[in-house]
Amino acid sequence: MTIATINTGATMFIQSIGRQYYRDGVNLLMQPGSFFEALPSAKTQRDILLFLGLTALIYSVLATLFTAANRPMYFVLYSLNALLMPVVTALVLHLLFRVFSPGRFRYGLLLGVTAYANGVLLLAWIPGIAPWAELLKYVLIGLGLVKTGGISGLKAFSAIVATGAILIMMVYLLQFAMRF
């Protein structure tokens, strides 16, 4: 084994990750319904977490470019937001579905839906697009719930509204706790 073969193997691995990430992003944005239908059987936890991490990194770097001051702090905040929001959203959805529709969704599947829906962050760094990208993210989460869990659109909408309300209450609770 020589240095050339080691470097070639590492290069091929990185190219493979890049190709897969590009393919997933394009399929998600161009054919979201069929992408989410194939999600349970086609994607592993590694694929999901890799997509989530790369999306967070790309978004954080690009969003930081439009930040005027204290860029390192904003890079960390953008990264934490991009990494933690899908995890927390999946957790809240999982808890809701455990109460109202037990056994329908596994946490890993919900994490996959929220992580891939978080792919709209690739557009959210553009000034003025972030609110619309956030709406698109929740539309994609709803579509993912319908396609992966076989629930109705009304149930998916209700779950998303309830999740949004719980997340907002969590933010207010954290703000209240920070006062003490």
N, C-alpha and C positions, 0 to 999 in steps of 0.2 A: 504494500500500500504506500503510495507516494503522496506528497503534498498536493500534486495536481489532481489526483483522484479524490482526495478528501475535499478540496475546494470545489470540485465539480459536483460532488454529492450535495454539499451545502447549498450551492447555487441552484441546483435542480429543486431542492426542497423549498427554497424561498420562492422560486418561480412557480412551483406548484401551489403554494399557499396564495400567492398573488393572483394566479389564474382562477383558483377556486373562489377567492373573495370577489373578484370582478364578476365572475359568472353568477354568484349568488346575488350580488347587488343588482345586476341587470335583470335577472329573472324576477327578483322581488319587486322591482319598480315597474317592469313591463308586463308581467303576468302574475300578479300577487295571488290570485285564486288558485291557480295550479301549483304555485310554489308552496303555499300553505297546505294544500292537499297532500303533497309529497313529503312534507316536513317530518312527520313521525317516522316514516320508514327510511328516509334518505339521509338524515342528519344525525350525527352523534353529539354527545355533550362537548367533545373537543371542538367540533366544527362550530357549534353554537358559541362557545366561549371565545374561540379565535375570532369569529366574526364580530362579536361584541367588543373585544379588546382592540382590534384594528380600527373599527368604526370610532371608538372613543379616542384613539390616538390621532387619527386623521382629523376628526372634528376639533379636538382640542388644539392641535397645531394651527389649523386654519382660522378658528375663532379667535385665537390669541393674537393673530396678525392684525385684527381690527380693534384690539384693545390698546388704549392710549398709554396707560401707566400700569406699573406693577405687574408686568407680564408673567413672571414666574408664579405668582399667587393665582392669577386668573387661569393659567394653564392647569394648575392643580385642581381648582374649583370646576373648570369645564370637564376635566377628566373624571373627577369624582361623580359629577352629575351624570355624565354619559355612561359610567360603569354601574352606578348604584340604582338609578331610576328603573331600569328594566328588572333588576333583581327585586327591588321593593314592590314594584307593580305586580310582578309575577307572584310574590308572596301574598299580597293582599287579594289578588284574584284567586289564588289557591285556597285561601281561608274562606272566601265567599262561596266558592264552588263546593268546598267540603261541607258547608252548612246547607246550601240550597240544592245542590246536585251532586251528592256524594259518589265518588268513584268514576266520575266522568273525565276528569283531567288529572294528570300527574304534574307535580311541580316542574319536572324537567321539560315537559311539553309546553307548559305555560311560560317557562323561562325562554324556550326557543321562540315562541310566538312574540314575546315582548322584545327579545334581543334582536330578532330580524326586523321587527317593526321599527326598532331604534335606528335602522339603517337610513331613515330619512334625515338623520343628522348630517349626512353627507351633503344635504342641501341647506341645512339650517344655519350654517356659518355665514351664508350670504346675508348682508344687512337687509332687513325688512322681510325676510322669508321665514324667520324662526317661528312666529305664531302660526303660520299656515302649515309649516312642517310638523309642528306639534299636533295640530288637528289631523293631519294626514297620518301621523303615527297612531293615534287612537282609532282612526278608521281602519288602518291595517291590523291593529290588535283585534278589533271587532270581526273583521273578515277572517283573521286567523282562528278566532274562537269558533266561528261558524264552520269553517272548513275542517278544522282538526277535531272538534268535539261533537259535531253534528247537532248543535243547538240552533234555535231560531235566531233570527236577526234581532228580534225584540229582547230575547234573553241576553244576548251579547251586549246590546245597547244598555240594558239595565245594569249589567255587571260592570260595564265601563263607567257609567254614571256613578254607581255606588263606590267603585274604586277611586274615582276622582274625588268624591266627597270625603272618603276616608283619608286620602293623601292630603287634602287641604286641611282636614282636622288635625292630622299629624303635624303639619307645618305650624299651625297655630298652637298646638300643644308644646312643640319645641320652643317656639318664641316665648310662650308663657313660662316655661321651665327655665329659660335663659335669664329671666328677670331676677331669679332668686340666687 
